[in-house]
Amino acid sequence: MLGHVRPDSTAQTTIEQLGSILRPNGRVVCSVHRQLEDTRSRELTRHADGYEITQRDEQCPTEDDTFEWSVTFTMTHNITGETRRTTTTTTLRAFTPSELSKWFERAGFEAVQTRRREYVDGPAESDRAFLLTAQCPG
């Protein structure tokens, strides 16, 4: 969600407010997109409840560390072949792990760590996003 909070000053204020809301030693965990150098595309297909669900998306870098994210979901019934499709585009902020870590450290968080996001698999997923964890002072 942090990538949706714009401008940067508002996102930084949001991080500072997290520190005042969480209990001592409380933790923040967030998944954020990495900064892009080139356009990235992917397609993911899953099967659930008699449907094939395909997500096609493209991330195109724009300016000021943001990117346009166009996503199309197609859902096809396995028996009837009936298909529904929806598409959306949004602008998101992307980060480097060191940049976002500094934001959390400046807001007073401790034990700030980043690591590769591993819970989404598929082509082009290895460097698409990362996880950040941070702890409120005790």
N, C-alpha and C positions, 0 to 999 in steps of 0.2 A: 504494500500500500504506500510506502514512503515515496516511491517513484511517481505517484499521482499527486503528491502535495507540492504545489508550486506557488510562488517562486521559492528559491533556495532559502531565503530568510524565513519563510513560513515553515518550511521543513525543519530547519534548525530550531526554531521556537517549539515545534511539536516535540522534538527530541528532548529539549530541556524540560518541557512539561511532563513528559513521561517520568523523568526522575523525581518529580514532586508527587506523582500519583502512586508510584509503586512503593511497596513496603521496603524497609531496609533489607538488603540482600536479594531483592526481587530481580527477576531477569527479563530482558528483552530478547526476543528472537525474531529476526526478520529475513526475508528472502528478497533480494533486490537484483536488478539487471545490471550487468557489466556494461561499461562504455563500449560503443561500437566503433570500429574503423571502417567496416564495409557492411553492405546489406546482407542480411541473413534470412534464409527461408527454411521452413521445415514442414513436415507432414506427419501427423500422428494418428493412428487408427486404433480404435478399441471396439470391443463387442460387449453389449450389455442388454439384458432384457429383450432379446429378439431384434436388436438394432445394431447396425454398424454406424459408428460415430467417428467422423474424420475431422480433424482440426488442421487447417492449413493456415500458416501465418508467415508474415514477412515483416522484418524489422529494418527500417531504413534510417540511418543517422541523419539528423537535421543539423541543428546548431545548439550551442550552449549546453552540450552534454545531454541532449534529448534525442529521442527517436520516435518516428511514427510507427505504430504497431497496428497492422491490418490483420484481422483474424476472421476466417470463415469457418463456420461449423456446418457440416453436412450430416444429416441423420437419415439413414435409409432402413426401412423395415425389411428384415431378412426374407419374409414370405411374400409380401405384396409388392415390394420394390418401391413403394411410395417414398418419396424423398422430400425433405424440407431443408432449407438452407437459410442461414443468417450470416451477415457480415457486419463487422464494426471496425472502426479505426479510432485510435486514441494516441495522444502524445504522452510519453513517459520520460522521466528523468532516469538516466543511467549513472552509475558510480564506478569508481575504482575501489577496491577493498581498503587501500590506505586512506583515501579521501573520506570515506564514510566512517572509518575507525576514528579518525581525527575529530569528526563532528561529535561522535559519542563521548570521546575522551574530554573534549572541551566542555561538554554538558555535565561533566562530573562522574560519568560512568567508569567502572573499573572492570578488569578482566575482559577487555574487549578483544574478541577473536573473530576471525573470518575463516571460512573454509568453503570448498567447492560444494555446490548443491548436488546431492546425489539421489533425491527421491523422485526425480523426473528423469526417465531414460529416453533414449532414441537418438537419431542423427542430430548433430549440431547442438547437443545439450551439454557437452563437457565444459564449455566456457560461457554459456549463455547467462548464467546468474550465479550468485554466491549467497551464502548464509552469513549473518552477523549475529553474534550473541554478546550481550553486555550485562553487567551486574550493577545494581544500585549500591552505593556505599552502605556498609552495615552499621 
